[in-house]
Amino acid sequence: MMLTGAGPLPRSCQYEGFLSEEERLGLLEWSLSNEGRFKPAKLTGGILDPTRRVATKLGDLGPHKAVLERRLSDRLPDIFRGIGIKPFSPDFLEIELAAHGDGAFFATHTDLPIGPNRRVAGGDGSGRHSRLVSAVYYFHREPKRFSGGSLCLYRHGDPRGDLGFVEIHPTQNSLAAFSSWTRHEVKRVACPSGEFADYRFAVNIWLCREDT
């Protein structure tokens, strides 16, 4: 029986071969060389809560930020069609680099707070922007030495996935996109070696528009 208020499965898209091999390897090398700069990932509002999220992150992608922005710009028309969002020109692009080791996860959440008392999250921190599109670029060292870490997208009104969900695997050199109000989670990662170089790496990207 359909839960009251449950909607359809959320739309998403995933593109393989998002970066050239040279660009992917350059981003990986840069990430590994900056291991000491990664800090524990926090929730919205700067809250550190290991019962909700375990990961490390870095807000600086160096020269690779411009590369990702160009590739993303090239894909925007396809992304808007794929997730069913009316095209818009982002006022701000929010980007962070995340590393997920053994036991890392992110419990069910939305990137865009919803409800009558919601507080604006993301953007440049001014409170003027809202996240509308969420995208994740996946990359890792070869051979792959971690498992898990899938991204699960849930129906609105069905936060536990009782009515099914969309599962996106962290495929090497791929970018996945979905609407920022979709409830989602990152499943737990297993990385037996515990070595940073073997982690599940991802670049989290949010396309933001200024609230009017």
ZAMARGU-4260 file (C-alpha; in steps of 0.2 Angstrom, whole numbers, plus 5000, padded with zeros to 4 digits):
<rodrens>
0) 5000/5000/5000 | 5007/5017/4995 | 5011/5028/5010 | 5001/5044/5012 | 5009/5058/5004
5) 5023/5048/4995 | 5028/5054/4978 | 5036/5046/4963 | 5054/5041/4963 | 5066/5056/4961
10) 5074/5059/4944 | 5093/5058/4942 | 5106/5057/4929 | 5124/5050/4929 | 5137/5053/4916
15) 5153/5042/4914 | 5169/5048/4908 | 5165/5065/4915 | 5184/5071/4915 | 5198/5066/4904
20) 5210/5053/4911 | 5223/5066/4913 | 5211/5077/4922 | 5205/5063/4933 | 5223/5058/4938
25) 5228/5076/4941 | 5213/5078/4953 | 5217/5062/4962 | 5236/5066/4964 | 5231/5084/4970
30) 5219/5076/4983 | 5232/5064/4989 | 5245/5077/4991 | 5234/5088/5002 | 5229/5074/5014
35) 5234/5084/5029 | 5222/5098/5025 | 5206/5087/5025 | 5195/5091/5041 | 5180/5081/5048
40) 5165/5085/5038 | 5151/5094/5048 | 5132/5096/5045 | 5123/5112/5041 | 5127/5125/5054
45) 5144/5119/5057 | 5138/5104/5068 | 5150/5089/5070 | 5139/5074/5073 | 5147/5057/5069
50) 5130/5049/5072 | 5124/5058/5056 | 5140/5060/5045 | 5157/5053/5045 | 5169/5059/5032
55) 5183/5072/5029 | 5182/5086/5017 | 5192/5100/5010 | 5185/5116/5002 | 5199/5120/4991
60) 5202/5110/4974 | 5216/5121/4968 | 5217/5122/4949 | 5205/5108/4947 | 5190/5118/4952
65) 5190/5128/4936 | 5191/5111/4926 | 5176/5104/4935 | 5166/5120/4932 | 5170/5120/4913
70) 5164/5102/4912 | 5149/5105/4922 | 5144/5120/4912 | 5145/5109/4896 | 5133/5097/4904
75) 5120/5109/4911 | 5107/5107/4897 | 5108/5088/4899 | 5107/5089/4918 | 5092/5100/4918
80) 5083/5089/4906 | 5088/5073/4915 | 5082/5078/4932 | 5067/5088/4926 | 5071/5105/4932
85) 5068/5121/4923 | 5085/5128/4916 | 5092/5143/4926 | 5109/5152/4927 | 5117/5148/4943
90) 5122/5163/4954 | 5134/5153/4964 | 5143/5136/4963 | 5147/5128/4979 | 5160/5115/4979
95) 5169/5103/4992 | 5180/5088/4990 | 5175/5074/5002 | 5185/5058/5006 | 5176/5043/5014
100) 5186/5030/5023 | 5182/5014/5032 | 5165/5017/5041 | 5161/5033/5033 | 5143/5037/5029
105) 5130/5051/5028 | 5113/5048/5035 | 5097/5053/5026 | 5096/5072/5023 | 5092/5085/5010
110) 5104/5098/5003 | 5090/5111/5002 | 5080/5113/5019 | 5062/5111/5017 | 5047/5116/5027
115) 5039/5133/5033 | 5053/5136/5046 | 5068/5131/5034 | 5084/5141/5035 | 5094/5145/5019
120) 5109/5133/5018 | 5124/5133/5006 | 5129/5146/4994 | 5142/5159/4999 | 5136/5160/5017
125) 5127/5176/5015 | 5110/5168/5016 | 5105/5174/4999 | 5106/5158/4989 | 5097/5142/4989
130) 5104/5125/4982 | 5093/5119/4968 | 5104/5105/4959 | 5116/5093/4968 | 5129/5084/4959
135) 5143/5072/4964 | 5159/5068/4954 | 5166/5051/4959 | 5185/5046/4957 | 5197/5034/4966
140) 5214/5025/4964 | 5215/5010/4954 | 5213/4996/4958 | 5198/5000/4968 | 5201/4995/4987
145) 5184/5001/4995 | 5166/4995/4994 | 5149/5002/4998 | 5147/5021/4997 | 5132/5021/4986
150) 5121/5036/4985 | 5102/5032/4988 | 5088/5044/4983 | 5071/5042/4991 | 5054/5047/4987
155) 5047/5062/4995 | 5036/5056/5009 | 5046/5039/5011 | 5062/5043/5020 | 5066/5025/5024
160) 5065/5018/5006 | 5050/5006/5010 | 5043/5010/4992 | 5060/5008/4983 | 5074/5020/4980
165) 5086/5025/4966 | 5103/5019/4970 | 5118/5027/4962 | 5135/5018/4963 | 5151/5028/4965
170) 5157/5023/4947 | 5175/5029/4943 | 5175/5046/4934 | 5157/5048/4933 | 5145/5063/4939
175) 5128/5060/4946 | 5115/5074/4948 | 5098/5076/4956 | 5087/5090/4964 | 5093/5097/4980
180) 5077/5094/4989 | 5078/5075/4987 | 5080/5065/5002 | 5096/5055/5001 | 5110/5046/5010
185) 5127/5039/5007 | 5128/5021/5012 | 5142/5015/5023 | 5160/5013/5015 | 5171/4998/5019
190) 5190/5002/5016 | 5200/4988/5024 | 5217/4995/5022 | 5212/5011/5030 | 5225/5020/5019
195) 5219/5038/5013 | 5224/5034/4995 | 5211/5019/4995 | 5197/5030/5001 | 5181/5034/4991
200) 5183/5052/4984 | 5170/5063/4978 | 5167/5081/4973 | 5151/5088/4980 | 5144/5102/4969
205) 5128/5113/4972 | 5121/5124/4959 | 5113/5139/4969 | 5102/5153/4964 | 5099/5169/4973
210) 5082/5170/4982 | 5071/5183/4976
</rodrens>
